Every structure is written in C-alpha cells, then in structure tokens.
Amino acid sequence: MNTDLAATEIPDFMTTLTEAVRKRSDCPSASAVVLALLQAEKAAKQQRIAYPLESLLGNWQLWFTAPRKAHLQNGKALGKGLYLPQIAPAQISFFNQEQLSISNQIQFGSLLFKLTGSAKYVGKKNLLAFDFTQMQISLFGRTIYHGKFPIKTRITNFYEQPIAKLPFFAFFLVTEDFIAARGRGGGIAIWVRN
C-alpha cells in the first residue's frame, strides 16, 4: 500500500469496510472484509495514527469478526471471518463519567447478559484495557441477577497493572460510523455505532 496517497484518495480497504457496515444485502464477501481489515491494520501501523479517547465513546454493535489466526501473508488474507447474525445482537459501550468504563452485552430474544467494569486507554498506542467486575442477567426487561463477576477472573489492582497483563483492544481504525480492533487474543472485529 502506498502511504503517500493524496489526502482525498480513499484506500480500497475503506471502500470495502464502509460497504460492509452499511449494507446487509449485497455486502462484500467475508474474505474481502477480512482482507480489508488486515490492510487497514497494516496501514495504521505504518502511519502511526493515534485516536483520541472521545472518538471511541458511545455504543457500538458487533458487526463482523474474524478469529485470531487472521493475518496477511504475501499480500493475501489468511483466516476466515463472518458477519454476526442480528438475531443475537452484541454491543460494546465505552463511557467516561468519573472514570472510563466498559460495558459488553449480548441479547438472545428476551434474555440479556451484560458485563461492566473499568477501562483505561493508552492513546499513543490506541490500546483500551479493561476489567469486567459486574455481571447482570435480565429476562423480559427485569433484572434477575446483578452482582460481582466471578472472583477468579477479576484483576487485582487494575489501574496499576501494565497493559500487557490485561485484556485489551488495539484499535486500528476509528471513524464516526464504525471502529475496528484486534483483541489481545488475536481476533479482529468491526463494531458499528448504535
């Protein structure tokens, strides 16, 4: 990819990703989206773009994901991806009131499973680390459980821990309409703004 593109020229990967998040029918193939994501990730590393925290704040619906094995080899994408079915929408939210927080939820019909916790953002590297501390289960809009997330998965002294020891997302593309990141486990995903 040529990094000396004119500011007005839109890279091919942006066209593919924009079409992927705007269309439900006649959308780009999963393999084309995986390739576009990997190209966007490579471009972000080369250009060293830093995204401000404010651009991540809000509610985002998980739209597309690819497993940890997705990577570029000789300009070709290896690894498969898939559009998420909207019968079980998953959403991630970032909000900054007194401190940065994260919420991750999935809904199956009338059953809602939600995790919330603390987050911290390293803007120079576009890394958002998190620690889920609370869990909520609701059925037909009524909370049937709300309490601490299981102790064995909790992180002690979250704010003092180095990012490398925490679960995190490394954001490599942030627009007004969608965000893309690779998780610590290696998977990549696109979320669209709700």
C-alpha positions in Angstrom: 0.0 0.0 0.0 1.3 3.4 -0.9 1.5 5.6 2.2 2.0 8.8 0.1 -1.6 8.9 -1.1 -3.3 12.2 -1.6 -5.5 13.2 1.4 -8.6 13.0 -0.8 -7.9 9.5 -2.2 -9.8 6.7 -0.3 -7.9 3.5 0.1 -9.6 0.4 -1.3 -9.9 -1.1 2.2 -12.0 1.8 3.3 -14.4 1.4 0.5 -14.8 -2.3 1.3 -15.3 -1.7 5.1 -17.7 1.2 4.5 -19.8 -1.0 2.2 -19.6 -3.9 4.8 -21.1 -1.8 7.6 -23.8 0.0 5.5 -25.3 -2.9 3.7 -27.0 -6.1 4.9 -27.8 -7.4 1.4 -25.2 -7.4 -1.3 -22.4 -6.7 1.1 -18.8 -7.6 0.4 -17.8 -11.2 1.0 -16.4 -12.2 4.4 -13.0 -12.9 2.8 -13.0 -9.4 1.2 -13.8 -7.9 4.6 -11.0 -9.9 6.4 -8.5 -8.7 3.7 -9.7 -5.0 4.1 -9.4 -5.3 7.9 -5.9 -6.6 7.7 -4.9 -3.9 5.2 -6.4 -1.2 7.5 -4.4 -2.7 10.4 -1.2 -2.6 8.4 -1.8 1.0 7.2 -2.5 2.1 10.8 0.8 0.6 12.0 2.7 2.3 9.2 1.1 5.7 9.7 1.1 5.5 13.5 -2.3 7.2 13.8 -3.4 8.0 17.4 -7.1 8.1 18.0 -8.5 10.3 20.9 -10.5 8.5 23.5 -13.5 10.7 22.7 -13.8 9.0 19.3 -14.4 5.6 21.0 -17.1 6.8 23.4 -20.6 5.5 22.8 -22.5 2.3 22.0 -21.2 0.0 19.2 -22.9 -3.1 17.8 -20.6 -6.0 16.9 -21.0 -6.4 13.1 -18.2 -8.6 11.9 -15.5 -10.8 13.4 -12.5 -13.0 12.4 -10.6 -15.4 14.5 -7.1 -14.9 15.9 -5.5 -16.7 13.0 -6.4 -13.9 10.5 -3.2 -12.3 9.1 -1.6 -11.2 5.9 0.8 -13.4 4.0 2.3 -12.2 0.8 -0.5 -9.7 0.4 -3.2 -12.3 0.8 -5.6 -12.7 3.8 -5.4 -15.9 5.7 -8.2 -16.7 8.1 -12.0 -16.6 7.8 -14.5 -14.1 9.1 -18.2 -13.8 9.5 -21.0 -11.2 9.7 -22.7 -11.5 13.0 -26.4 -12.6 12.9 -28.7 -9.8 14.2 -30.9 -12.3 16.0 -28.5 -12.2 18.9 -27.1 -8.6 18.8 -23.9 -8.0 20.8 -22.9 -4.5 21.9 -19.9 -2.9 23.5 -20.0 0.6 25.1 -17.4 2.9 26.3 -18.3 5.8 28.6 -16.3 8.3 30.6 -18.1 9.8 33.6 -15.9 9.9 36.7 -13.6 7.3 35.1 -13.5 5.3 31.9 -15.9 2.3 31.9 -16.8 -0.5 29.6 -20.0 -2.5 29.0 -20.3 -5.6 26.9 -23.7 -7.3 26.3 -25.4 -9.9 24.2 -29.1 -10.4 23.8 -30.9 -13.6 22.9 -34.6 -12.8 22.4 -35.8 -11.6 25.8 -32.6 -12.7 27.7 -29.9 -10.1 28.2 -26.4 -10.9 29.5 -24.3 -7.8 30.4 -20.8 -7.3 31.8 -19.5 -4.0 33.1 -16.2 -2.8 34.5 -13.3 -0.4 34.4 -11.2 0.6 31.5 -8.1 2.6 30.7 -6.8 3.9 27.4 -3.3 4.4 26.1 -3.9 6.9 23.3 -0.4 6.7 21.8 -0.9 3.0 21.1 -4.7 3.0 20.7 -4.9 0.4 23.4 -8.0 0.1 25.6 -7.5 -2.3 28.5 -10.5 -3.4 30.6 -11.6 -5.5 33.6 -15.1 -6.7 33.9 -16.2 -6.6 37.6 -20.1 -6.7 37.4 -22.5 -9.1 35.7 -26.2 -8.6 35.0 -28.7 -11.1 33.7 -32.2 -9.8 32.6 -35.2 -11.6 31.3 -38.1 -9.8 29.7 -36.6 -6.5 30.9 -36.4 -7.5 34.5 -33.1 -8.0 36.2 -32.8 -11.5 37.7 -29.2 -11.2 38.7 -26.9 -8.3 39.3 -23.6 -8.7 41.2 -19.9 -9.2 41.1 -18.3 -11.1 38.2 -16.7 -14.3 39.4 -13.6 -13.6 41.6 -11.2 -15.9 39.8 -11.5 -13.8 36.6 -11.1 -10.4 38.3 -7.9 -8.4 38.1 -6.3 -7.1 41.3 -5.1 -3.5 41.3 -6.4 -3.0 37.7 -5.0 0.6 37.4 -1.5 -0.4 38.5 -1.3 -3.4 36.1 0.7 -3.0 32.9 -1.4 -3.2 29.7 0.5 -6.3 28.6 -1.1 -8.3 31.5 -4.6 -7.1 30.9 -7.3 -8.0 28.3 -7.3 -5.2 25.7 -8.4 -4.0 22.3 -5.9 -2.4 19.9 -7.9 -0.1 17.7 -6.5 0.4 14.2 -9.5 2.1 12.5 -11.9 4.6 14.1 -14.5 6.5 12.1 -17.7 8.3 13.1 -19.7 5.2 11.9 -17.6 2.2 12.8 -14.5 1.1 14.7 -12.1 -1.9 14.2 -9.7 -3.5 16.6 -7.7 -6.6 17.3 -8.1 -8.1 20.8 -5.4 -9.4 23.0 -6.4 -13.0 21.9 -5.7 -12.1 18.3 -9.2 -11.8 16.8 -10.3 -8.8 14.8 -13.7 -7.2 14.7 -15.8 -4.3 13.4 -18.4 -2.6 15.5 -20.9 -0.1 14.1 -22.3 2.9 16.0 -25.7 2.3 17.5 
